[in-house]
């Protein structure tokens, strides 16, 4: 057997919680800053600084989460493939995406009939050519991703809170399958 990347499932969960917190803070953070006695009144500068920081942070978290989720999927699927032919007591992954499927309302632009919507949204996050946070007076918790696939333009609108909740459950299931699979895996 060959050595695989190390996947820190707890780091993915941690990143999802941070992203969920940022998406949930929205208006409350803006109000808290504006009401702070330490705020110097320069709302435009603070708002712009926060906005640049937020866009960078959300983008980096999404890319980290998506790439690590994809790598974890590939490791588990590859190990399942290898082990199902080598060990008769090994039970191939029964990981069900259906228990944590993303609702169509949370991913506008992803076909709800797609066989693996989590993998598809991870691909969209990784390959997006354009990434925008949706703002009202503050970040709404939604993002817009745009790109090109096989010569056709695509656009996906994502509710980040919904995505985080679903991915947390999915990562938990992936981790359980990983632990199970590794007990059969020969190092």
C-alpha positions as CSV (number, residue, x, y, z in Angstrom):
1,X,0.0,0.0,0.0
2,X,1.1,3.6,-0.5
3,X,1.0,6.5,2.0
4,X,-1.9,9.0,1.7
5,X,-2.2,12.6,2.8
6,X,-3.0,13.1,6.5
7,X,-6.5,14.5,6.9
8,X,-7.3,16.3,10.1
9,X,-11.1,15.9,10.3
10,X,-11.2,18.1,13.4
11,X,-9.5,20.9,11.6
12,X,-12.2,20.8,8.9
13,X,-14.9,20.8,11.6
14,X,-13.1,23.8,13.3
15,X,-12.9,25.7,10.0
16,X,-16.6,25.0,9.4
17,X,-17.5,26.4,12.8
18,X,-15.4,29.5,12.2
19,X,-17.1,30.0,8.8
20,X,-20.5,29.4,10.3
21,X,-19.8,32.0,13.0
22,X,-18.7,34.6,10.5
23,X,-21.8,34.0,8.4
24,X,-24.0,34.2,11.5
25,X,-22.5,37.3,12.9
26,X,-23.7,39.5,10.1
27,X,-25.5,42.6,11.4
28,X,-24.7,42.0,15.1
29,X,-21.0,42.5,14.5
30,X,-21.6,45.8,12.6
31,X,-23.9,47.1,15.3
32,X,-21.5,46.1,18.1
33,X,-18.6,47.8,16.4
34,X,-20.6,51.0,15.8
35,X,-21.8,51.1,19.4
36,X,-18.3,50.4,20.9
37,X,-16.9,53.2,23.0
38,X,-13.5,52.5,21.4
39,X,-14.8,53.0,17.8
40,X,-13.3,56.3,16.5
41,X,-16.2,57.0,14.2
42,X,-14.5,56.3,11.0
43,X,-17.1,53.9,9.8
44,X,-16.1,53.8,6.2
45,X,-12.4,52.8,7.0
46,X,-13.4,50.2,9.5
47,X,-16.1,48.9,7.2
48,X,-13.7,48.6,4.3
49,X,-11.0,47.0,6.5
50,X,-13.5,44.5,7.8
51,X,-14.9,43.8,4.3
52,X,-11.5,43.1,2.8
53,X,-10.5,40.9,5.8
54,X,-13.9,39.1,5.7
55,X,-13.7,38.4,1.9
56,X,-10.2,37.0,2.3
57,X,-11.0,34.9,5.4
58,X,-14.2,33.4,3.9
59,X,-12.4,32.6,0.6
60,X,-9.5,30.9,2.3
61,X,-11.8,28.9,4.7
62,X,-14.0,27.8,1.8
63,X,-11.0,26.6,-0.3
64,X,-9.4,24.8,2.7
65,X,-12.7,23.1,3.6
66,X,-13.5,22.1,0.0
67,X,-10.0,20.8,-0.8
68,X,-9.7,18.8,2.4
69,X,-13.2,17.4,2.0
70,X,-12.4,16.3,-1.5
71,X,-9.1,14.7,-0.4
72,X,-10.8,12.9,2.4
73,X,-13.5,11.6,0.0
74,X,-10.8,10.4,-2.5
75,X,-8.8,8.6,0.3
76,X,-11.8,6.8,1.6
77,X,-13.1,5.9,-1.8
78,X,-9.7,4.7,-2.9
79,X,-9.2,2.7,0.3
80,X,-12.7,1.2,0.0
81,X,-11.8,0.1,-3.6
82,X,-8.5,-1.5,-2.5
83,X,-9.9,-3.2,0.6
84,X,-13.1,-4.6,-0.9
85,X,-10.9,-6.8,-3.1
86,X,-8.4,-7.8,-0.4
87,X,-10.4,-8.5,2.8
88,X,-13.6,-10.5,2.8
89,X,-14.7,-9.1,6.2
90,X,-14.4,-5.5,4.9
91,X,-17.7,-3.8,4.3
92,X,-17.5,-1.3,1.5
93,X,-18.5,2.3,2.5
94,X,-22.2,2.7,3.0
95,X,-21.7,6.4,3.6
96,X,-25.0,8.0,2.7
97,X,-25.0,11.5,1.3
98,X,-28.8,11.5,1.6
99,X,-28.6,12.1,5.4
100,X,-26.8,15.4,4.9
101,X,-27.7,16.4,1.4
102,X,-27.8,20.0,0.6
103,X,-31.2,21.4,0.1
104,X,-31.8,22.9,-3.3
105,X,-32.6,26.2,-1.7
106,X,-29.2,26.4,-0.2
107,X,-27.4,25.9,-3.5
108,X,-29.0,27.7,-6.4
109,X,-27.3,26.5,-9.6
110,X,-26.4,23.0,-8.4
111,X,-28.6,20.3,-9.9
112,X,-30.4,18.8,-6.8
113,X,-30.4,15.4,-8.7
114,X,-26.6,15.4,-8.9
115,X,-25.3,12.1,-7.6
116,X,-22.9,13.8,-5.1
117,X,-23.9,17.4,-4.5
118,X,-21.3,17.8,-1.8
119,X,-18.5,16.9,-4.1
120,X,-20.0,19.1,-6.8
121,X,-20.1,22.2,-4.5
122,X,-16.6,21.5,-3.4
123,X,-15.5,21.5,-7.0
124,X,-17.4,24.7,-7.7
125,X,-15.6,26.4,-4.7
126,X,-12.2,25.1,-5.8
127,X,-12.6,26.0,-9.5
128,X,-14.5,29.3,-9.2
129,X,-13.1,32.1,-11.2
130,X,-15.2,34.7,-9.4
131,X,-16.1,34.8,-5.7
132,X,-18.4,37.4,-4.2
133,X,-20.0,37.9,-0.8
134,X,-23.5,39.2,-0.9
135,X,-23.9,42.4,1.0
136,X,-26.8,44.4,2.3
137,X,-25.4,46.8,4.8
138,X,-23.4,43.8,6.1
139,X,-22.6,40.3,4.7
140,X,-25.9,38.4,4.2
141,X,-24.2,35.0,4.8
142,X,-24.5,34.2,1.1
143,X,-21.9,33.9,-1.6
144,X,-21.9,33.8,-5.4
145,X,-19.5,31.7,-7.3
146,X,-18.9,31.9,-11.1
147,X,-16.8,29.9,-13.4
148,X,-16.5,28.1,-16.7
149,X,-16.8,24.3,-17.2
150,X,-16.2,22.7,-20.6
151,X,-16.8,26.1,-22.3
152,X,-20.1,26.8,-20.5
153,X,-20.4,29.5,-17.9
154,X,-21.9,28.5,-14.5
155,X,-23.0,30.4,-11.4
156,X,-23.9,29.1,-8.0
157,X,-25.4,31.0,-5.1
158,X,-24.6,29.4,-1.7
159,X,-26.1,29.9,1.7
160,X,-23.0,29.5,3.8
161,X,-24.8,28.7,7.1
162,X,-26.7,25.9,5.4
163,X,-23.5,24.6,3.7
164,X,-21.6,24.6,7.0
165,X,-24.3,22.7,8.8
166,X,-24.5,20.0,6.1
167,X,-20.8,19.7,5.7
168,X,-20.3,19.3,9.4
169,X,-22.6,16.3,9.4
170,X,-21.0,14.9,6.3
171,X,-17.4,15.3,7.7
172,X,-18.5,13.5,10.8
173,X,-19.8,10.6,8.6
174,X,-16.6,10.7,6.5
175,X,-14.5,10.5,9.7
176,X,-16.4,7.5,11.0
177,X,-16.0,5.7,7.7
178,X,-12.3,6.6,7.7
179,X,-11.8,5.1,11.2
180,X,-13.6,2.0,10.1
181,X,-11.7,1.6,6.8
182,X,-8.3,2.2,8.5
183,X,-8.7,-0.9,10.7
184,X,-8.5,-3.0,7.6
185,X,-5.8,-1.0,5.9
186,X,-2.3,-2.4,5.8
187,X,0.4,0.1,6.4
